[in-house]
């Protein structure tokens, strides 16, 4: 019995391939390893070799045709053998066989949405596009739309830049940078410096944070002016398509893009009067440091804030309801961070919840589900974010059960002229994801974009040991039944990390065993947020672990740890 030739899946985002040409004709003898056809994917073209020896008995597709991944496109067998007749399937089987490369989705797939056809009424609009929300999704979308020739307005009720620039990414990283510098001063003796009498001024630290924020928000306003995007200050309401109201004044638009972001969620109950609960937005206006702080939530924000406060001498306790902190990251990474935090005297109470909070004359008393209590001066709730829906609650856009806006791959809602991006979609609550979604949306509106590539989205966590990751964790890969190879390379074996005095942590690579496809990369240690981009690029260009590992890296650099981890997943690490 012969074997089918399948259209291989040559990358994580590939769904089909176009046959450029067949390199063998029906009746030709094929040896295993012979090139049999040339295929064009969404990124490149290449020749595909045969996994079998035999006669090419049948071609089910011809040159120029698109073939779904994992579909039968030819048949190799023996002379005289019956040739199977196939109904050419519209889609490939979802379960990979041993003949096929294995890939994982780059991100959460877009929801299925029934989009109402866009009917543009005759007549003119005030704007081609009105963007609601000037965060990293909204303002980037506005700029790109203007570049494409659209007349654009952006509505913002607060400061330009949204949560990211004003209360999230940027201010927390400014505080993180100050915390790292203070740690270096405290540990200066290991580099041969004797520092006595050093102290920090928290007011000055917060002023520096404010200067950085102001510079960037001013920069966004300048970009709007440069690109001729009109800024409309005020709170927007959109109750029907093609119309946005701000402060009682109506503006019409061909398209509307909702980018209203999110706000801190809250789950705490049974709180005594007089107890002050700080959320992560409010924390950016902190005037002085507490002596003891309880952080409810051991996710990304909770761990980042915990490490910053700890660096400045605050006694930090993190309460996390799940069995471990950072449940979204690779298990080895979470364990490594937890160990480092404990070494720095951060207390982690996992598997418990807060049952109530009382206040005595001087302190807050946090009662836990296990019956224990924790006394503190400050309580910070960091349990995630929920969508800001005030601007469009009466519009009629479809929502998920959790209250996020449903979109298709181009970020279109069920209303054909209304698009939604960023935190309100719940797809990926990261600034850079919102920016990319905004670009996809406006290029669909004004550039005729016909394809929305699902890219791998990297995540970065700015804890004392920096974390960055992209793709699947080891557990996720194994849950999918994939045959994977894992390798970890420690920064303790990297020369540059040793010279920096930052040898804690490692690079972990998860790859598919047979073809060496990189499925995930996870880094904890120095400058992880910058290092991860090499992995993101390698995965987008469909590099194998071997090709990434055999690429020459400069010495001495932290990036050599990535090189060694890729080699460890393929031909073998050199310095392990």
C-alpha positions in Angstrom: 0.0 0.0 0.0 1.3 3.4 -0.9 1.4 6.7 1.0 -0.2 10.1 0.6 1.9 13.2 0.1 0.6 15.9 2.5 0.9 19.6 2.4 3.3 20.2 5.3 2.6 22.7 8.0 5.8 24.8 7.8 5.1 27.3 10.5 2.9 28.3 13.4 0.7 30.7 11.3 0.6 28.7 8.1 -2.9 27.4 7.2 -2.3 26.6 3.5 0.4 26.6 0.9 0.4 27.4 -2.8 2.0 24.9 -5.2 4.5 26.9 -7.2 5.4 23.9 -9.3 5.8 20.2 -9.2 9.4 19.0 -9.5 8.3 15.4 -10.4 5.8 14.2 -12.9 3.3 11.4 -12.5 5.1 8.1 -13.3 8.4 9.4 -12.0 10.4 7.2 -9.5 10.8 9.0 -6.2 13.5 8.3 -3.6 13.1 9.3 0.0 14.6 12.8 0.3 14.0 13.8 -3.3 12.5 17.2 -3.8 9.0 16.7 -5.2 7.3 20.1 -5.3 7.9 23.8 -4.5 5.5 25.5 -2.1 4.8 29.2 -1.3 3.7 29.9 2.3 2.6 33.3 3.8 6.3 34.1 4.4 8.6 32.3 2.0 8.9 29.6 -0.7 10.8 26.4 -0.5 11.2 22.9 -1.9 9.6 20.0 0.0 11.2 16.6 0.0 9.6 13.2 0.0 9.2 11.0 3.1 8.8 7.9 1.0 10.2 5.9 -1.9 8.0 4.8 -4.8 6.3 6.0 -8.0 4.4 9.3 -8.1 1.1 7.8 -9.1 -1.2 10.8 -8.7 -1.2 14.6 -8.2 -4.5 15.8 -6.7 -3.6 19.5 -7.1 -1.9 21.4 -9.8 0.6 24.3 -9.9 -0.9 27.6 -8.7 -3.5 25.9 -6.4 -3.8 26.5 -2.7 -3.8 23.4 -0.5 -4.8 23.4 3.2 -2.1 22.2 5.5 -2.1 18.4 6.2 -4.3 17.8 3.1 -3.5 14.9 0.7 -2.0 16.4 -2.4 -0.4 13.4 -4.1 0.0 9.7 -3.9 3.2 7.6 -4.0 3.0 3.8 -4.5 3.9 0.9 -6.7 3.2 0.4 -10.4 -0.2 -1.0 -11.0 -1.4 -0.2 -7.5 -5.0 1.2 -7.2 -4.9 4.9 -6.8 -7.3 6.3 -4.2 -9.8 8.9 -5.4 -10.3 11.7 -3.0 -12.9 14.4 -2.4 -10.6 17.5 -2.1 -11.3 18.6 1.5 -11.8 22.3 2.2 -9.8 22.1 5.4 -7.1 19.8 6.8 -7.4 17.5 9.8 -6.7 19.3 13.0 -4.7 16.4 14.6 -1.1 16.2 13.2 0.2 12.8 12.2 3.8 11.6 12.5 4.4 12.8 8.9 3.6 16.4 9.8 5.4 19.2 11.6 3.5 20.3 14.7 2.6 23.8 15.5 0.7 25.7 18.2 -1.5 28.7 17.9 0.4 31.9 18.4 -2.3 33.5 20.6 -5.9 33.0 21.7 -7.9 32.6 18.5 -10.3 35.4 17.5 -13.9 34.7 18.4 -16.4 33.9 15.6 -18.5 36.9 15.1 -21.4 37.5 12.7 -20.6 40.9 11.2 -23.3 43.0 9.8 -22.4 44.1 6.3 -21.1 47.7 6.2 -23.6 49.9 4.5 -22.2 53.4 4.2 -24.9 56.0 3.8 -24.7 58.6 1.2 -23.4 62.0 2.3 -20.4 63.2 4.1 -19.1 62.5 7.6 -17.2 64.8 10.0 -14.4 62.2 10.1 -13.5 59.0 8.3 -12.5 57.6 11.7 -13.1 58.4 15.3 -11.0 56.6 17.8 -12.3 56.4 21.4 -9.4 56.2 23.8 -5.9 57.4 23.4 -3.9 54.5 24.9 -1.3 52.6 23.0 -3.9 50.9 20.9 -6.0 54.0 20.1 -3.3 56.5 19.4 -1.2 54.1 17.2 -4.3 53.2 15.2 -5.1 57.0 14.8 -1.6 57.6 13.4 -1.7 54.7 11.0 -5.1 55.7 9.7 -3.9 59.2 9.1 -0.9 57.8 7.3 -3.3 56.0 5.0 -5.0 59.3 4.2 -8.0 59.2 6.5 -9.4 62.2 8.4 -9.1 61.1 12.0 -10.2 62.3 15.4 -9.3 60.7 18.8 -11.4 61.2 21.9 -9.7 61.0 25.4 -11.3 62.0 28.7 -8.0 61.9 30.7 -4.3 62.3 29.7 -3.0 61.1 26.3 -1.4 57.7 26.5 -4.1 55.9 28.5 -3.3 53.5 31.4 0.0 52.4 29.9 1.7 55.7 29.9 0.0 57.3 32.9 -0.7 54.5 35.4 0.7 51.3 34.1 3.7 50.2 31.9 5.7 53.4 32.0 5.4 54.7 35.6 5.9 51.3 37.1 9.0 50.8 35.0 10.4 54.1 36.1 9.9 53.0 39.7 11.4 49.6 38.8 14.5 51.4 37.4 14.9 53.4 40.6 14.5 50.2 42.7 17.2 48.4 40.6 19.6 51.3 41.1 19.0 51.3 44.9 19.7 47.6 45.0 23.0 48.1 43.1 24.0 50.8 45.6 23.2 48.4 48.5 25.2 45.7 46.9 28.1 47.9 45.7 30.6 46.1 47.9 30.6 43.0 45.6 32.0 45.3 42.9 34.7 46.7 45.1 32.9 49.9 46.2 32.4 51.0 49.8 29.2 53.1 50.1 28.2 54.5 53.5 25.4 56.8 54.5 23.4 56.2 51.3 19.7 56.9 51.4 16.9 57.5 48.9 14.3 60.2 48.6 10.9 58.6 47.7 9.4 62.0 46.8 12.2 62.6 44.3 11.8 59.1 42.9 8.1 59.8 42.3 8.9 63.1 40.7 11.3 61.4 38.3 8.5 59.0 37.5 6.2 61.9 36.8 8.7 63.6 34.5 9.1 60.5 32.4 5.3 60.1 32.1 4.8 63.8 31.2 7.5 63.6 28.5 5.9 60.6 26.9 2.3 61.9 27.1 3.4 65.2 25.6 5.1 63.2 22.9 1.9 61.4 22.0 0.1 64.8 21.7 2.9 66.0 19.4 2.5 62.9 17.3 -1.2 63.6 17.0 -0.5 67.1 15.8 2.2 65.9 13.4 -0.1 63.4 11.8 -3.1 65.9 11.7 -5.2 63.8 14.1 -7.7 66.0 15.9 -7.8 65.5 19.7 -11.3 65.8 21.2 -11.1 66.1 25.0 -14.1 64.6 27.0 -16.0 61.5 27.6 -17.3 59.8 24.5 -20.6 58.0 24.1 -21.5 55.9 21.1 -25.1 54.7 21.0 -25.4 54.0 17.3 -23.2 53.5 14.3 -21.5 56.5 12.6 -22.2 58.8 15.6 -20.1 59.7 18.6 -21.2 62.2 21.3 -18.7 64.1 23.4 -19.9 66.6 26.0 -23.3 66.9 24.3 -21.8 67.5 20.9 -22.3 65.0 18.1 -19.7 64.0 15.6 -20.3 61.7 12.7 -17.8 59.1 11.3 -17.6 56.5 8.6 -15.9 54.1 11.1 -15.5 54.1 14.9 -12.7 52.3 16.7 -13.3 51.5 20.4 -10.1 51.5 22.4 -11.3 52.3 25.9 -9.1 49.9 27.7 -9.7 48.5 31.2 -9.7 49.4 34.9 -8.6 47.5 38.0 -11.0 44.7 39.0 -12.1 44.2 42.6 -13.0 41.0 44.5 -12.5 42.0 48.2 -15.5 41.8 50.5 -16.3 42.2 54.2 -14.2 45.3 54.6 -14.6 47.5 57.7 -15.3 51.2 57.3 -12.2 53.2 57.3 -10.1 50.6 55.6 -8.4 52.1 52.5 -7.9 49.7 49.6 -5.3 50.8 47.0 -5.6 49.6 43.4 -2.7 49.7 41.0 -4.0 53.0 39.4 -4.2 54.8 42.7 -0.8 53.5 43.8 1.0 55.6 41.1 0.1 58.7 43.3 1.7 57.3 46.4 3.2 60.0 48.6 5.1 57.9 51.2 6.0 54.2 51.7 4.2 52.0 54.2 6.1 49.8 56.7 4.1 46.7 55.8 2.0 46.0 52.7 -0.3 43.1 51.8 -0.8 42.6 48.1 -3.9 40.6 47.1 -3.1 38.9 43.9 0.1 37.1 42.8 -0.2 37.8 39.1 2.0 40.0 37.0 1.0 43.4 38.6 1.1 42.0 42.1 4.5 40.5 41.7 6.0 43.6 40.0 4.6 46.0 42.7 5.7 43.6 45.4 9.3 43.6 44.2 9.4 47.4 43.8 8.2 48.0 47.4 10.4 45.3 48.8 13.5 47.0 47.2 12.6 50.2 49.1 12.4 48.3 52.4 8.7 47.6 52.7 7.7 44.3 54.3 5.6 42.7 51.6 3.1 39.8 51.8 1.5 38.5 48.7 -1.8 36.6 49.0 -2.6 34.4 46.0 -5.7 32.2 45.7 -4.1 29.8 43.2 -1.4 27.2 44.2 1.4 29.4 43.0 2.2 33.0 41.9 2.3 33.8 38.1 0.0 30.9 37.1 0.2 32.1 33.5 4.0 31.5 33.1 6.0 28.3 32.7 6.1 26.4 36.0 9.9 26.4 36.2 9.9 30.2 35.8 7.3 30.7 38.6 9.2 28.5 41.0 12.5 30.3 40.3 10.9 33.7 40.9 9.1 32.5 44.1 12.4 31.3 45.5 14.2 34.6 44.7 11.3 36.6 46.3 11.5 34.5 49.4 15.3 35.1 49.6 14.5 38.8 49.5 12.1 38.4 52.5 8.8 38.7 50.4 6.3 36.4 52.0 4.1 34.4 49.6 0.8 32.9 50.9 -0.6 30.8 48.1 -3.7 28.7 48.0 -5.6 31.1 50.3 -8.1 34.0 49.9 -9.0 37.1 51.9 -12.2 36.5 53.9 -12.3 40.0 55.3 -10.4 43.1 56.5 -10.7 44.8 59.9 -9.1 47.9 61.2 -7.8 48.6 64.7 -6.4 51.9 65.9 -3.2 51.7 63.9 -3.3 48.8 61.5 -5.3 46.8 59.0 -5.9 43.1 59.9 -6.4 40.8 57.0 -8.3 37.6 57.7 -7.4 34.7 55.5 -9.4 31.7 54.4 -7.1 29.3 56.4 -7.9 31.1 59.6 -4.7 33.1 59.9 -4.4 36.9 59.9 -1.8 39.4 58.5 -1.3 42.8 59.9 -0.3 45.7 57.6 -0.4 49.4 57.0 -1.4 49.2 53.3 -3.6 46.8 51.3 -3.1 46.7 47.5 -5.6 44.8 45.4 -4.1 43.5 42.1 -6.5 40.9 40.8 -6.6 41.8 37.1 -8.5 44.3 35.0 -12.0 44.5 33.5 -13.2 46.2 30.4 -14.2 49.9 30.3 -17.6 49.7 28.7 -19.2 53.0 29.7 -18.7 54.6 26.3 -20.5 51.9 24.4 -22.8 50.1 26.8 -25.9 51.0 24.7 -24.4 50.4 21.3 -25.3 46.7 20.9 -21.9 45.2 20.3 -21.7 41.5 21.1 -20.0 40.6 24.3 -18.5 37.4 25.7 -19.9 36.0 29.0 -17.1 37.8 30.8 -18.0 41.1 29.3 -15.4 41.5 26.6 -16.2 42.7 23.1 -16.3 40.0 20.5 -14.4 40.6 17.3 -13.2 38.8 14.2 -9.6 38.5 13.0 -9.7 42.1 11.7 -11.0 43.5 15.1 -14.5 44.1 13.6 -17.5 43.8 15.9 -20.9 42.5 14.9 -21.6 46.1 13.8 -19.8 46.5 10.5 -18.6 50.1 10.9 -17.4 49.6 14.6 -14.1 48.0 15.5 -12.7 47.2 18.9 -9.1 46.7 20.1 -7.0 46.2 23.2 -8.1 45.3 26.7 -11.8 45.5 26.0 -11.5 42.5 23.7 -9.9 40.3 26.3 -7.7 38.6 23.7 -4.4 39.8 25.1 -4.2 42.6 27.7 -0.8 44.0 26.6 0.0 47.4 25.2 2.0 46.1 22.2 -0.9 43.7 21.4 -3.3 46.6 21.4 -1.0 48.6 19.1 -0.8 45.7 16.6 -4.6 45.2 16.7 -5.1 48.9 16.0 -2.9 48.7 12.9 -4.7 45.6 11.7 -8.1 47.3 12.1 -7.3 50.6 10.3 -5.4 48.9 7.5 -8.6 46.8 7.0 -10.7 50.0 6.9 -8.5 52.2 4.7 -5.8 50.0 3.2 -7.8 47.0 2.0 -5.9 44.6 4.2 -7.1 41.0 3.5 -5.0 39.0 5.8 -4.6 39.2 9.6 -1.5 37.2 10.6 -1.7 35.8 14.1 1.7 36.6 15.5 3.3 35.3 18.7 2.9 38.0 21.3 5.8 38.3 23.9 5.1 39.1 27.5 7.5 40.7 29.9 7.3 40.9 33.7 9.5 43.4 35.5 10.1 41.7 38.8 13.5 41.7 40.6 14.4 38.8 38.4 13.1 40.0 35.0 10.9 37.5 33.1 9.9 37.3 29.5 8.3 34.6 27.4 6.7 33.8 24.1 4.8 30.8 22.8 3.8 27.6 24.7 4.9 26.5 28.1 6.2 23.0 28.6 2.9 22.0 30.3 0.8 23.5 27.4 2.8 21.6 24.8 2.5 18.3 26.7 -1.2 18.9 27.2 -1.6 19.1 23.4 0.1 15.7 23.2 3.1 17.1 21.4 6.4 15.3 21.4 8.7 18.0 22.7 12.3 18.5 23.7 13.1 20.8 26.6 16.4 22.5 27.5 17.4 25.0 30.2 20.6 27.0 30.1 21.5 28.9 33.4 22.8 32.4 33.4 25.3 31.1 35.9 27.2 29.6 33.0 27.1 32.8 31.0 30.2 35.0 31.1 28.4 38.3 30.6 25.9 37.6 33.4 28.7 36.8 35.8 30.5 40.0 35.0 27.3 41.9 35.8 26.8 40.1 39.1 23.4 38.8 37.8 23.8 35.1 37.4 20.4 34.0 38.7 17.9 32.5 36.3 17.9 30.7 33.0 16.7 30.4 29.4 14.3 27.6 28.7 13.4 26.5 25.2 10.5 24.2 24.3 10.7 22.7 20.8 9.1 20.0 18.7 11.3 16.9 18.7 11.2 15.8 15.1 11.6 19.0 13.1 13.0 21.3 15.8 10.2 23.8 15.5 10.5 26.4 18.4 7.3 26.2 20.3 8.1 28.5 23.3 11.0 30.4 24.9 11.0 31.4 28.6 13.6 33.6 30.2 14.1 34.6 33.8 17.2 36.7 34.6 19.1 39.8 33.5 17.6 41.9 30.6 15.0 39.2 29.8 12.6 41.8 28.3 15.2 42.6 25.6 16.5 39.1 25.0 13.0 37.7 24.3 12.9 39.6 21.0 15.4 37.3 19.4 13.1 34.4 20.2 10.1 36.2 18.8 11.9 37.0 15.6 13.2 33.4 15.3 9.7 32.0 15.7 8.2 34.4 13.2 10.8 33.6 10.6 10.2 29.9 11.3 13.8 29.2 12.4 14.4 25.8 13.9 16.1 25.4 17.2 19.2 24.2 15.4 19.3 27.2 12.9 18.8 29.6 15.8 21.4 28.0 17.9 24.0 27.8 15.1 23.6 31.4 14.3 26.8 33.3 15.4 26.3 35.3 18.6 28.7 38.0 19.8 30.8 37.2 22.9 30.5 38.0 25.7 26.8 38.7 25.7 23.7 37.6 27.5 22.3 36.5 24.2 24.7 33.6 24.2 22.4 32.0 26.8 19.7 31.9 24.2 22.1 30.4 21.7 23.1 27.6 24.1 19.5 26.9 25.0 18.6 26.5 21.3 21.6 24.3 20.8 20.6 22.2 23.8 17.3 21.5 22.1 19.1 20.5 18.9 22.7 19.5 18.4 23.8 20.0 22.0 24.9 22.9 24.1 28.6 23.7 24.2 29.0 25.1 27.7 26.9 22.6 29.6 
